[in-house]
Amino acid sequence: MTRAETDPGAVTDLFVTEHVADRERDLLIRAREAGIRIALVSEKAIAGLTDTVRPQGLVLVCRQPRAEFPPQPRLVAVLVDVADPGNAGTVIRTADAAGADAVLLVGDSVDPYNPKCVRASMGSLFHLPVLRERFPDVGFSRLREAGLALVVADGGGETVLGPDTDDLLARPTAWVFGSEAHGVPAEVAAQADHRVRVPIRGHAESLNLATAAAVCLYASVRAQETERSGTQVANPVGPPR
């Protein structure tokens, strides 16, 4: 736990009920040693600070990370008009797990610092750059300038995800995902370099957003590692950086 001024996601304040303070004395000692401001508050006050049905009696205030677009990215997840905070947070968590270099939210996507999105990300919001861009055209131009191919995950895509896409995905890639309800808007998908669909082997109509993102991102991880394996040992955690 740190309150360092330059640390992304650093804790600045801690609000805690008396009951939790008695139970978590070691935590409070560490917080004081780190220079974090601590305030004892009532159960009613904690309920007002959170949007959960059963608050845990402890609220941390963190400094928002200063997200910057990474140099020479190899893998980026892009969310277009994804308004559901749970879905967005889970994709951020998935992208982090896959070793992606960044997540970009464009259009009418949810604020990544929405409380539900923060919880769904399980801390991954502080592990990789999460950026926002209101206009998809501007976001896509930035991705292309960074040398990334734009690949839209589309149930009606002309290319099927599989061995035949390995050459495509071995290159630096920005995967573009839309909302579960509407997918990627047609005018946005038309700007992509490729439209790829995840094959459905059984009778399910579709995959949810987070599952589709996991399949696509890890397909890129595998393809990039395979491409590198001819000259050096593949990275077992994420794509080459």
Summary of the structure (lengths in Angstrom):
residues: 241
radius of gyration: 20.3
end to end distance: 28.0
largest distance: 60.7
contacts: 748
relative contact order: 0.14
helix: 36%
strand: 21%
